[in-house]
Amino acid sequence: MLTYKEKVSYGIGRLGSSITMDMADLFTGYVYYAFFGLEENAFLAFLGVAFGKIVIAFTSYFSGYISDRTQTRWGRRRPFVILGAPLLAIAFFFLYSPHIILPFLGFQYETMVIFSYLIIVNSIYQGTYGLLLTPFQSWMPEITTEDERLEISGYQNTVNLIAFVIGAGFAFLLPGLLGGSAEELDLDRANEVFTGLTNKDVLTTILPFIIGVFALLVIIFFIPSIIGIKAKEVFIPQPTIREELNVVFDNKNYISWTLARGFISVALSMIMGIVLTWIDKALYFTGVIEYLLFGVTLLGVVFSGFIFWARFGNRHGKTKSYIYSAVWMAVWIPFTLIVGQIEMISQIIPILLQAIIFVIFAGIGVSGFYLLPYAIVADIVEEDERRTGESRAGMYYGFESIPLNFFQVFGFLIVGYLLQENFPFNIPTLPLFTDWQGHTYSLGLIIWGPIAAIFILISVIVFWKFVNADPLKKS
């Protein structure tokens, strides 16, 4: 049994790391494409993001497996947290400092140098995230009783929500602070928010300060669980990795769920990767207020959606909740074809208002996806433990990271292709599109919504046909 203090200590542990990951998924590809020197190479920017997802796939899996078999005087999982938290913090800071680090090290600030830096540092960040979070999440079944887990999961869901608000909020705020639309960016122009500073000053001072604070939070919020949790771990000997994988693959419900979640993860990574560029270049937001209103609206809708889908799921089950939220998202995401693109509508309804209406309706579906997967996986893992009598939390949580991150890789590569205006070696690209205001950009910036909707609907079909999202419920 954990004390109340220990429960809270564990529940808040992920706050700092979740802030960094939410921000990384939204901001990394965009900021390298818009501000860090890959303006003509969108595909390289998102290829660098995608490569990190390959790394996290394997580090999550192997850290879960290895931590299952680790025996030290500090326990099985705690050493991974002690090592991983500071490494993650350092990697996160370096991820958004190429304009500072590369000149300091004497490198020329050139396209392939920046791309190589992104590949290396993002891989370290993503890999360390897997090294840290899979053992940390797998720690919970070993230090808690069944009756305590729902309470602690409630703390974690609250923390994840707070992290999303902070991480996503700053991801939407920072483009405005850095000078607005990248298409007209003048780094030597006086910044409209920070009086007396140019946009270049903000890039080299304010941005590193904000990133440094978030990096520090990673360490701070893991300290209470590292120091404060004294509960004795329940050690359950594990079979070989081959036997473990056989058990995982024999769990058809788990495999089907992983496949369904994978397809919708393609859509979600597309949304996370392209949304800032979409509102920057296609909707032509130019100031902090526009970015802020869009971001605040999204966060408010997601928060309200959490409450709605939680109540709906408790009443009607997770299966209906997942299907309804996903279908709702698939219906509204294709409206990227319309938002800000029709002159007659835009003369009546301002583009900013169109964007806010869009994010209100689409965000309701997005919130359902954010809320439900943790609960569904937890039920599948617990059902397996009841059936087999063995704890495989590390294996289940670690294994799913491999296919899911490869699905995310595919999503980020799609984003890179949609935004790239010129490929070498005569590789075909999407045609350029000129909107009614005279702005020219890749056609991908308006067709990404329908493409994402296709993957969402595939997920719904797989989920509906093959997944039991409420395996603990008895007929």
C-alpha positions, 0 to 999 in steps of 0.5 A: 500500500502506498501512502497518499504522498507516495501516490501523488509523488508517482502520479505527478512524475510524468508532468515535465517529460510529457510537456516536452513530448507534447511540445516536441511532436507539435513544434520540432518539425515546424521550427526546423522548417520555419526558423532553423535553416531547413526552409527549403527542405521540409522533407528533411525537417520531418525526416529528422522528426520521423527518425527519432520515432524509430529510435524511441520504438526500440529503446522503449521496447528494450528498456521495458524488457531489460527493466523487467529483469533488472535487480539492484539495491534501488529496485528494478525501475528506479535506476532507469528513472535516475539515469533517464531524467537528466539525460532527457532534460539535456537532450530536450534543451539541445534539440532547440539550440542548433542556432547556438550550439553549431556555431559554438562548435565551429560548424557552418550553419548549412542545410546538411549540418543542421539536418545531421544535428536534428537527426542526432539530437532528436534521436537522443531525445526520443531514445532517452524518453523511451529509456525513461518512461517505459520503466517508469510506467511499468513500475506502477503495477509493482508498487501498488495494489489493484485498488490503488491503480485507478486513483493513481491513473486519475492523477496521471490523467490529470497530469497528462492534461496539464502537460498537454495544456502547457506543452501544446500551449507554448507550441502555439504561442512560440511561433508568434513570439518568434515573429509570426508568419515564416513567409514574411519573417525578418529576423532583424525586425523588432519583435512586437512582443518583447520591446527592444529585441529583434526576432533574432534576439528572441530566438537566441535568448527567450526561446532557450530560456523557455526550453531550459525551464521545461528541461529543468521541470523534467528533473524536478517532477521525477525527484519526488518519486525517486526519493519519496517512494519507499514501497517494496517492489513485487518482483515476479520472475519473467520468462525469456524474451521469445516466450514473452513475445509468443504470449504477446502475439497470442493475445489477438485483442492486444495485436488488433488494438495495436493495429487500430491505434497505429492507423489513427496514430498516422493521422494524429502525427500528421495533425501534430506535424502540420498544424502549425505550418497550416495556420502559418502559411495557409491561414496566414496568421501573423501575430501572437494573438491569433496563434494564442486564440487558436491554441487556447481554443484547442486546449479548452475543447480538449479539456472539455472533451476529456470530461465528456468522453470520460462520462460517456465511456463510463456509461456506454463503454470504451468501445462506443467512446472510441468509435464515436470520437474517431468517426467525429474526428474523421468527419471534421478533419477534411474541412481543411479543404474549406477553412480560409480557402473560399473567398465568399465565406471568408468575406463574411466569416473571418479566417480566424473565426473559421479556424476556431470553429474548425478546431472546436468541432475537430478537437472534440474527436481528438480529445477522445483519442488522447483519453481512451488509449491508456485506459484500453491498454491498462485493461488489456494488460490486467486481463492478461495478468488475471488470465496467466498469473504473470505480470507483463506490464513492461513487455506490453507497454514496451512492445506497443511502442515499436509498431506505434512509432513506426506508424508515427514515422509514416505520418511525419514522412507524409507531412514532409512530402506534403510540404516539400515544394522541390525534391532533387532527382526529379522526384514528383511533388504536389503542385503549388496552390495559389489561394484567393488572397494570392498566397502560394504554397504546396497543395498539401497544406489543404489536402492533409485533412482528407488524407488523415481522415482516411487513416482514421476510418481504417482504424475505426474499421479494424477496431470495430471488427476485431477489438474488445476495448472492455475485456474486464467486463463480464457478460 
